[in-house]
Amino acid sequence: MEKENKSFFPKRENIIIVMAGCLLVILGFLLMTGPGTVDTYYESDIFNPRRIGIAPVVSLAGFVVIAVGILFFHKTKE
């Protein structure tokens, strides 16, 4: 008789994967921070490749890792 693992609660590996994804999202948002432009001063750092290129990719990768962590299933050994 096969024993099926139908537990509702996530495994430890799933939690670690989701936490790693959350850290990637936070890192991406931190990379997006910087000085803003105000009426009296124009900040050219707004168009920095780190802020408009790298940071969104890191955040998107974090969201993908979170989805993988949620959907990741473990095979049970017999």
Secondary structure, DSSP 8 states (H G I E B T S, - for coil): -------SS--HHHHHHHHHHHHHHHHHHHHH------SS---GGGG-HIIIIIHHHHHHHHHHHHHHHHH-------
